């Protein structure tokens, strides 16, 4: 091939790679924002549950707080798995599922 044709192919390929990297970076940023939103929403729901039961004695509130914390943790973990699976194109599915089996949901 002629040097000018090779240079043109190199420039095109470089631009395609740069575009792919930029799209991947935007996808990761969107996933991170989604995870933060889910965590924030789970926190809000947990606080709401606690406030609804604020008039209960401390002893009866402890199981509620424990249950809410577990649900929040599971929701954030599940959202993280889904986003990571989406970003990786499904490559992390089995690895993330293996982690889930270590700490199964009740």
Secondary structure, DSSP 8 states (H G I E B T S, - for coil): --HHHHHHHHHHHHHHHHHHHHHHHHHHHHHHHHHHHHHHHHHHHHHHHHHHTTTS-HHHHHHHHHHHHHHHHHHHHHHHHHHHHHHHTTTTHHHHHHHHHHT---
